[in-house]
Amino acid sequence: MVQSGMLEMPAVVYSTVREEYDALTNGIGLIDRSHLGKLKLGGADAIDLLNRLSTNKLDDMLVGEVEGTVLTTNKGRIIDLLFVVRREDHLLVITGPETRQRVAEWIEFYTFIEDVVVEDVSEKTAILTVAGRKVREALPQLSEVSLSGSACLTICGVDAFVLHTEMGGVVGYDLIVPAEQAHGLRETLIDVGAVPVGSHAMEILRIRYGVAEYGGELHEDYNPLEAGLKDYISFNKGCYIGQEVVARLDTYDKVQKYLMRLSFEAGYAPELPSPLMHEGRQIGTLTSTVEALDGDRGYGLGYVRKAHAQEGKRLRMEDGAEVVVEGFPR
């Protein structure tokens, strides 16, 4: 398999953060997520193999269903959170932007006599996401797609493969199209009222709702129970790589830290990752932050030791800045 490197990331901001955040929550936000990895898994054994490699039960997925699952090491640590779509003749696997090659190599490493073919289609395809309260008003055909479902639809004259997802209760649809059609579709979506949204507004939404992301919260320093990914774990299926460790942590309540939403004084921007302290001891790690919106407090995500993972708990950074635990991811 050949990989040509990282795909282009979206701009930080296109207009203003306030306008983009309002569009994302109350209007129609348009996010270019083409930088995500996209793998096509073909072959008769593709779903069985991925079921045996990752945390969730996938082998009973119906065609058109979308399911999240975590690829873990043999120590139960996170390689990546994958979103898997079952299509008629293959699986579409969406990965983090930096993990597509690692995920592909991991799957290929565990392919022995199975009929499985992995193809990286990241550079051939684009993902344009529309999200917000007014999305279905402007594009009523999207109402045909159930939550965690998919469909082939014509959107603004372009044939797209559509996934229905949500983040923090914000309605969203991923429109997957050939890369060469992305620019035209983007311009047409803007014509019907979509507002381009940069990475800053997306980070505000992600962090305020406690959504873990690769590079900050999702990597091999942590396991899926610590990261709040229990909804993507089946405790009733057969074995998978790392299953014994994850099951033992859950059964015996041995999880020692949890991903928490945090807040701090507006304008505070520490280096990441940074230690979280309590009475002179490190009891966690700050993993993500985002600048405040219109003078509000800043927000962040971080892993906090179990004894301190309580709403309202006051922690400190090494420089003495106060950090408040806001609660678990919603």
C-alpha positions in Angstrom: 0.0 0.0 0.0 1.3 3.5 -0.9 0.4 6.5 1.2 1.2 10.1 0.0 1.2 11.7 3.4 -1.2 13.9 5.3 -4.2 15.4 3.6 -4.8 19.1 3.8 -6.4 20.3 7.0 -9.3 22.8 7.1 -8.6 26.5 7.8 -8.6 27.6 11.4 -11.3 30.2 10.7 -13.1 31.4 7.5 -15.2 34.4 8.8 -15.4 34.8 12.6 -15.5 32.0 15.2 -18.8 33.3 16.6 -20.5 33.3 13.2 -19.2 29.8 12.4 -20.1 28.4 15.8 -23.6 29.8 15.5 -24.0 28.3 12.1 -22.8 24.9 13.4 -25.3 24.9 16.2 -28.3 27.0 15.1 -28.0 27.2 11.3 -26.1 25.2 8.7 -22.4 24.7 9.2 -20.2 23.3 6.5 -17.1 21.4 7.6 -14.5 20.0 5.2 -13.4 16.7 6.9 -11.6 15.3 3.9 -8.4 15.0 5.9 -9.9 12.0 7.7 -8.6 8.6 6.6 -10.8 6.4 4.5 -10.1 2.8 4.0 -12.0 0.3 1.8 -12.0 -3.2 3.1 -13.0 -5.7 0.5 -13.2 -9.5 0.5 -15.5 -12.1 2.0 -13.8 -12.1 5.4 -13.5 -8.3 5.9 -16.2 -7.9 8.5 -15.3 -11.1 10.4 -11.6 -10.0 10.6 -12.4 -6.4 11.8 -14.9 -7.9 14.3 -12.0 -10.0 15.7 -9.6 -7.1 15.9 -11.7 -4.4 17.5 -13.9 -3.8 20.5 -17.5 -3.6 19.1 -19.7 -6.4 17.7 -19.7 -5.8 13.9 -20.5 -9.2 12.4 -24.3 -8.6 12.7 -24.2 -5.2 11.1 -26.8 -4.7 8.3 -25.9 -3.1 5.0 -26.1 0.7 5.4 -25.4 0.7 9.2 -22.7 2.8 10.7 -20.9 1.6 13.9 -18.1 2.9 16.0 -15.4 0.5 17.2 -12.0 0.9 18.8 -8.9 -0.8 17.5 -6.7 -1.7 20.5 -3.2 -3.1 21.1 -2.7 -6.4 22.9 -2.4 -4.3 26.1 -5.8 -2.8 25.5 -4.5 0.6 24.5 -6.1 2.8 21.8 -4.8 2.7 18.3 -7.8 4.6 16.9 -11.5 5.0 17.1 -12.9 3.8 13.8 -16.3 4.4 12.2 -17.3 1.5 10.0 -20.0 1.5 7.3 -21.2 -1.8 5.9 -21.8 -1.5 2.2 -23.0 -4.2 -0.2 -19.6 -5.5 -1.2 -17.1 -3.9 1.2 -16.6 -2.0 4.5 -15.8 1.7 4.5 -13.6 2.5 7.5 -13.1 6.1 8.6 -10.0 6.7 10.7 -8.2 9.6 12.3 -6.1 11.8 9.9 -2.8 10.5 11.2 -3.7 6.8 11.7 -4.9 5.6 8.3 -1.6 3.9 7.5 -1.2 2.4 11.0 -4.7 1.0 10.9 -4.2 -0.4 7.4 -1.0 -2.0 8.4 -2.5 -3.4 11.6 -5.3 -5.1 9.6 -2.9 -6.4 7.0 -0.6 -7.8 9.8 -3.4 -9.9 11.1 -4.6 -11.1 7.7 -3.3 -14.6 7.2 -5.5 -16.9 5.1 -8.5 -14.5 5.2 -10.0 -13.0 2.0 -9.4 -9.4 2.9 -8.1 -6.5 0.7 -7.3 -3.1 2.2 -7.4 -0.1 -0.1 -6.6 3.5 1.0 -9.1 5.7 -0.8 -8.4 8.8 1.4 -7.1 10.9 -1.5 -9.7 9.8 -4.0 -12.6 10.8 -1.8 -13.8 13.9 0.1 -16.0 14.3 3.2 -18.1 17.5 3.4 -20.1 17.6 6.7 -23.3 19.7 7.1 -24.5 20.3 10.6 -26.9 22.4 12.5 -30.6 22.9 13.2 -31.5 24.1 9.8 -29.8 21.4 7.7 -32.9 19.4 7.0 -34.8 22.6 6.0 -32.3 23.4 3.3 -31.7 19.8 2.3 -34.9 17.9 3.1 -33.7 14.7 1.3 -31.3 14.2 4.2 -34.3 13.3 6.4 -34.4 9.9 4.6 -31.2 8.9 6.4 -31.8 7.5 9.9 -29.3 8.2 12.8 -26.3 5.8 12.5 -27.5 5.0 9.0 -26.3 5.7 5.4 -27.8 6.2 2.0 -26.9 7.1 -1.6 -28.5 10.5 -2.3 -28.3 13.3 -4.9 -27.3 16.4 -3.0 -27.3 19.7 -5.0 -26.9 17.7 -8.2 -24.0 15.6 -6.9 -24.4 11.9 -6.1 -23.1 11.4 -2.6 -22.9 8.6 0.0 -24.4 10.1 3.1 -23.8 9.1 6.7 -26.1 10.5 9.5 -24.1 11.3 12.7 -24.3 13.7 15.7 -21.9 15.5 17.9 -23.1 16.7 21.3 -26.7 16.6 20.0 -25.9 18.6 16.9 -27.5 17.0 13.9 -24.9 16.2 11.2 -24.5 14.5 7.8 -21.3 13.4 6.2 -21.4 13.7 2.4 -18.8 11.5 0.8 -18.0 12.3 -2.8 -15.2 11.8 -5.3 -12.4 14.3 -4.5 -12.8 16.1 -7.9 -16.5 16.9 -7.1 -15.9 18.4 -3.7 -15.2 22.0 -4.7 -18.4 22.2 -6.8 -20.5 20.6 -4.1 -19.0 23.0 -1.5 -19.9 26.1 -3.5 -23.5 24.8 -4.1 -24.0 24.1 -0.4 -22.8 27.7 0.3 -25.4 28.9 -2.2 -28.2 27.2 -0.2 -27.1 28.8 3.0 -24.3 26.7 4.5 -21.5 28.7 6.3 -18.0 27.3 6.0 -16.7 26.3 9.5 -13.0 26.2 10.4 -11.2 24.1 12.9 -11.5 26.6 15.8 -15.3 26.5 15.9 -15.3 22.7 15.6 -12.8 22.5 18.5 -15.2 24.6 20.7 -18.0 22.2 19.9 -15.9 19.1 20.3 -14.3 20.1 23.6 -17.5 21.5 25.2 -19.2 18.2 24.6 -16.3 16.1 25.6 -15.6 14.3 22.3 -12.2 12.6 22.3 -10.0 13.0 19.2 -6.9 11.3 18.0 -3.6 13.0 18.9 -5.0 14.5 22.1 -7.1 12.0 23.9 -7.0 8.9 21.7 -3.6 7.2 21.5 -1.7 4.4 23.1 -1.2 6.1 26.5 -4.9 5.4 27.2 -7.5 2.6 27.1 -11.0 3.0 25.7 -12.6 2.8 29.2 -10.5 5.7 30.4 -11.5 7.6 27.2 -15.2 7.3 27.7 -15.7 5.0 24.8 -17.7 2.3 26.6 -20.5 2.7 24.0 -18.2 1.3 21.4 -17.3 -1.8 23.4 -19.2 -5.1 23.3 -18.7 -7.2 26.5 -20.7 -10.1 25.1 -18.9 -10.9 21.8 -15.9 -13.2 21.3 -12.3 -12.3 21.8 -10.5 -9.4 20.1 -7.0 -8.0 20.4 -6.8 -6.5 23.9 -10.1 -8.0 25.0 -8.8 -9.6 28.2 -7.3 -6.3 29.5 -10.4 -4.2 28.7 -12.7 -6.8 30.2 -10.6 -7.2 33.4 -10.6 -3.4 33.9 -14.3 -3.2 33.6 -15.2 -6.3 35.6 -13.0 -5.4 38.6 -13.5 -1.7 38.4 -9.8 -1.1 37.9 -10.0 2.0 35.7 -7.8 4.6 37.4 -8.5 7.7 35.5 -11.2 9.2 33.3 -11.5 11.7 30.5 -13.2 14.8 31.9 -14.4 18.2 30.6 -12.5 21.1 32.2 -12.6 24.9 32.3 -10.2 27.6 33.2 -9.8 31.4 33.0 -10.3 32.9 29.6 -7.1 33.6 27.7 -5.1 30.8 29.4 -3.2 28.8 26.8 -0.8 26.2 28.2 1.4 23.9 26.2 -0.1 20.4 25.6 -0.1 17.9 27.1 0.4 19.5 30.5 0.2 18.0 34.0 -2.8 18.6 36.2 -1.9 19.0 39.8 -3.6 18.7 43.2 -1.7 19.6 46.4 1.6 19.4 44.6 1.0 16.0 43.1 0.2 15.2 39.4 -3.2 13.6 39.3 -3.9 14.0 35.5 -3.0 15.4 32.2 -4.6 18.3 30.2 -4.8 17.0 26.6 -6.9 19.6 24.6 -7.8 23.3 25.1 -9.7 25.9 23.0 -9.8 29.7 23.3 -12.8 31.1 25.0 -15.8 32.4 22.9 -16.7 36.0 23.5 -15.0 36.2 26.9 -16.4 33.0 28.3 -14.1 30.7 30.3 -11.8 28.6 28.3 -12.5 24.9 28.0 -10.4 21.7 27.8 -10.3 18.0 28.0 -8.0 16.0 30.2 -7.5 12.7 32.0 -8.1 13.0 35.8 -7.4 10.4 38.5 -10.5 8.6 39.7 -10.4 10.2 43.2 -10.5 13.7 41.6 -12.9 13.1 38.7 -15.7 14.9 40.3 -17.8 17.9 39.0 -16.6 21.1 40.6 -13.3 19.7 41.8 -10.6 22.4 41.6 -7.2 21.5 40.3 -4.1 23.4 39.4 -1.6 23.6 36.5 2.1 23.6 37.3 2.2 27.4 37.0 -0.6 27.7 39.6 -3.5 28.4 37.2 -6.8 27.0 38.4 -8.6 24.3 36.4 -12.2 23.3 37.3 -13.6 19.8 36.6 -16.9 20.4 34.7 -17.9 16.7 34.4 -17.8 13.6 32.3 -18.2 13.8 28.5 -21.8 14.2 27.6 
